Amino acid sequence: MSKLNTNSNSYIIVYSAILVVIVAFLLAFIYQALKPRQDANVALDIKKQILYSLNIRGLDGSEAEAKYAEVVKSEPGGSGEFANPFYECVIDGKPVHVLPLKGMGLWGGISGFIALEGDYDTVYGVYFNHESETAGLGAEIKDSQAWQEKFIGKKVHKNGVDGIALSVVKNVTDPETQVDAVTGATLTSNGVSKMLQDCLNDVVKHVESSIMFNPDSCCQKAMDCNKDCKDGKDGKDCKDCKDDKNCCKEGKDCCETKAKEE
């Protein structure tokens, strides 16, 4: 029986191939074994971020899970006109809507959550995260709780200003809607401001479409302030139009017009 030549090219190739297969198998096995725990950790981190935006901090894993289950009543879902972009929450008996945020900072992606009070126009709280912003500068959007707390109570809109008024600026001129940029991180702050405006613009469209195409809510408004409002097409009373979206839309418009006149 001839002795195996461990110095031959064929031996080295076969040995290397077998080693690669074994290592790949072990890595795949470890990945699959750890994946459920990794997924659970990612899910818990998201829940904690949502709680942070609700000004609920300092909870460990089990406490955060319990608090999330207590305050979050529904998660984003649906499609088309029935899509809901919010985490619908209740804090101290009051509704709060939490919206996911995604944008770009100076060096990479930024993200977070903004919580809006029931009027969709007042900031209840925020939390921001980042992938690769500079430590001590742009990273402060995540690391500085004090900076995040500056958003509490800010208004999303302002009378006489089209679009989203909430913004992050270097020199605040309107403390009702503006937040000071992070010192030394102008570009990251600009990224946060753009992220807020882009995401909140989508929310405005959602809220407006929800009011317009929700027969119960807008017909109820018509009933409350103008029982005699008529749809020009079929003449039905708005109070009887819960299945007629066009009439309901007319009722809402008429209701708002009458309210202004009064």
Secondary structure, DSSP 8 states (H G I E B T S, - for coil): -----TTSHHHHHHHHHHHHHHHHHHHHHHHHHHHHHHHHHHHHHHHHHHHHHTT-----HHHHHHHHHHHEEE-SB--GGG-B-SEEEEETTEEEEEEEEEEE-SSSEEEEEEEEETTSSBEEEEEEEESS--TTTTTHHHH-HHHHHTTTT-BS-BTTB-S---EEESS-S-TTTEEE--TT-HHHHHHHHHHHHHHHHHHHHHHHHHHHT-HHHHHHHHHHH-TT-B-TTT--BGGG-TT-HHHHHHHHHHHHHHHHH-
